[in-house]
Amino acid sequence: MEITTEVLELRPYLFKIAYSMLGEVEEAEDIVQDVYEKWIRTEHVRTPKAYMARMTVNNCIKRLHELKLMRETYTGTWLPEPYISFEATADMPTIEYGLLFLLEKLNPVERAVFILRESFSEEYSYIAELTGLSIDNCRQTLHRSYDKLGRSSQLPIDSAKHNDLLEAFVRSVVNQDRSSLEQLLRSDIELYSDGGGKRTTAIKPIVGFDRVQKFLFGVIQLVKDQGEEYEYMPVFVNGVPALLILRRDNRELDSIQYFEWDNNLISRMLLVRNPDKLKVRTGS
């Protein structure tokens, strides 16, 4: 089939589906490229969007099965690859990074149904066409997914308020101010970190204010890291304000800190230090 303007314009949509399914940028790009290569060899397709989206979903489901063992044997906690940018643009992934992290609890088919419905607001009839499930099964799968995630639909994030809270967090950590930090972190806060065996992180999740505070003031603020060697920079991760830490001398990216909030308190922190997952992007 010819690659028309209509077909080319589907690329950002297909990429968002693939990235939301896989949690890895290059893997998603490879899936989309494969779909376009197969499209050229295809004939007599009446609805390109549904056809190419179905190929994308099916390829991602197959790839997730292949990636399962790799992630199970990963050094420490595996976190999805953050989509880092200096601006929040329309072509970036629409799924929140914190939700992308939680989707690891779902099997590939559940993940597909959840993403298509909750991230793209697709009709159940369309989701059924893409996944091969019945409409009733799609509804049941979505309900089951919410039970597994333990999370209901979330309100839109107030970026201005989010930025204010991030600034307060930075001041507390830089000044080693426990009392101020205590006003920002929930008592049962969870911290997950991913170094991929290439940079120092906590191998297991850290839970509770005292343990997280010690980690932030200890491991993150090691003696060798004091002074002006590092700096915080505001960025967006999947369209939501986050913090980028980088070295001042060579501008090397050190880590991304992503926060989830509950009633103005940080309820979960996701810290990515694996250098393979730290890349600032300008679009898909």
N, C-alpha and C positions, 0 to 999 in steps of 0.2 A: 504494500500500500504506500501511497505517496505521503510524505510528511508535510502536511498542510499547516497553515498558520494556526488553525484550530487545534491540531494535534500538538504543535510546539507549545502552545499556551497551556497545555495540560501538565507540563513538566513540573512547575512549582507545586501543584496539587498532588501529583504522584510522589514527589520527593517528601512532602509533609507526611503522607501516609506511611511511606517506607521508613522515614526517620522515627516517627512515632511508634511504629511496630518494632524496630530493631534497636533504637537507642544508640546508634552509631552513624555518624555522618557519611563516612566513605562507604560503608556497607550499603547505606540507603542510595547513595549516588550510583553504586554498581548495579543495584537492583533496577533503578530507573533506566540506566543505560541499556541494560539487557532487554527491558521491555520495549524500548525504541528499536533495538536491533531486530527483535522478533516482529515488531509491527511492520517493518519493511517487507517481510516475507509473508505477510498476512493478506488475505483477499476477502472482499465483500463483507465489510463490517459496517453496520448501520449506525451504531452508537459508540464512537471512539472512546468517550469518557468511561463508560461502564466497562467496555472491553479491556482497556488499558489498566483501569483501576483493579479489575478482577485479576489480571495477570500480576499486578504489583502485590496485591494481598496474598495470592497463592504462593508467589516466590518468597515473600517475607515469612509466611507460615513455615515453609520448607526450610528456609535459612535459620529460623529460630530453633528448630529442632536440632540443626547442626551445631549451633552456637551454645546449646544448653550445657554440654559437657565442658566446653572451654571456660564458661563462666563459673561452673561449679568447682573447677580446679584453679581458679584465678587466685593469685596471691593477695590475701586480705579480702576486703569488701569490694565487690564490683559495682561501680556506679555508672549510669549511662553517660555518654559523651555529651557535655554541655554545648549548646549552640551559642557561642559567645560573640557579641557584637557591641559596637560603641553606640549604635542607634537601634531603636525598635522600629523595624520596617515591616511592611505588609508581607514580604516574601519569606520571612523567617518562620520556623516551626510554630504552630499555634498551641501546642501542648505545653503546659507548665512543667518545668523540670522536676518539681517535687512530685507531681503526678506520674511523670515518666518513670521515676524511681519506684513508685508504688506498683506500677503495672507489671513489675517482675513477678508479682504474686499470681498473675493470671497465666493460663495456658495460651498458646498462640491464637486459637480461634476466639476465645473470650477477649483477648486483647484486640483483635480485629474488629469485633462487634462494638466493643466499648469505644474505641477510637473513632470509628465511622459515625457513631451516634452522638457521642459527647463532644468530640473535637470538631466534627464537620457537620453535625446536625442533619445527617442524611436520613431519608425516610427508611422505614423498616423494609419496604419492598425492595429498595435499592440495595440495602445491606444483605438481604436474603439472596439477591441476584449475585452479589460479589462473593459471598461466603458459601453458597450452596445449602444454607440452612433454610428452614421454613420461617415465615414471618413470626409465628408463635415461638419457635425455638430461639429466634433472635431476641425477642422480648425476654424470654426466660434466661437466656445467657447474660443479657445486660443486668437483670436483677441479681443473678448469682454473682456477677462480677462486683457489683456494689457491696454485696455481703462479704466477699473476700477482701476487698480493699478497706472496708470499714470507714468509708468516706462517702458523703452525700455530695450533691452538686455544690460547687463553691461560688461565692460571690466574686465579682471582678476585683482585682487588686488595685488599690489606690496607690498609684506610683509615687505621688508626692509624699504621702504619709510613710510609705515604705522607705523612701530615701531618707527621711528624717530619722527613722529608726535605725537605718544602717549607719548614719553618721554618729548617732549616740553609741552604737556598738563599737565603732572604731575608736572613739574617744575612751571608752571604758577599757578596751584591751590595751591600747597604746599606753595609757596611764596606769595600767595594772590596778584599776579601781574596782575592787570586788563589790562594794556596796552599790555602785552604779550598775554594774553588770547584773547584779541580783534583781534590779528593777526591770531588766530586759529579758531575762531568761526564765522560762517556766521551771518549776522545781523538778519536773520529770522530763526535762529536755532530752532529746536524743541527738547524738552526733555520729554521723557515718563519714568515714574518710577513705579515699581511694588513692593509693600511691603506686599500685600495680607492681610492687616489688622494686620499683625504680627510685622512689623517694620515701622518706620516713613518714609514716602515718600510724594511726592506731589500727591494728590488725582486726580487732573486733569493735562493734558499736559501743559507744560510751553513753551511759544513761544516768541522768540525775545532775542537778546543778553543781554539787561539789566536785564531782569527777570531771565534768565538762570544763568547769572553771580552771581546775588544775591543768587540764590539757591545754587550754588556751593560753594560760600564763606560763606554762612550762614548756611543752613540746614546741608550740608555735613561736614562743618568745625565748628560744634558747639564747644563752649568753652570746654565742657567735652571731646571732641574728639581731642583736641590739644596735642602737644608734640609727644611722641614716641609710643603712644598707638596703632596706626594703621600703616599699611604699604601697599604700592602698590606692586603688583607682576604681571609680564607679563604672560599671559596665551593665550590659543586659545579658541575661542567660535565658534563652527561649522567650525573649520579650519582657522579662521581669527584672527589675533592678537587682544587682548583685555586686559583690566585691571581687576585684582582681588584685592579687598581690604579685608584685614584680620586683626584680632587682634593679636598683638605680643605675649601677655601673654599665650593664650591658642590655638592659630592658628585657631580660629573659623572664618569661612568665613562670611564676613559682606555683601559684594555686588559684583556684576559684572558691569563694565561699558563697553558698546559696542558703537562704533562710526562708523558713515557713513560719507564719505568725498565727497566733490564736489569741484574740482579745488583747492586742498590742504587746504580746509576749512572744519571744522566739520559742517555738515548740519543737522544731527540728532544724539541724544544720547539716548540709551536705558539702563536704570539703573534697575537692578534686585536686590532687597533686601529680597524678600520672602525666608526665610530659607529652605522651602520645595523645592525650585528650584535651590538651590546652592549645587552642588555635583560634585567634580572632578572625571572624568571617564577615564578609560583606553581602552575602546572599547565597541562594542555592543555585 
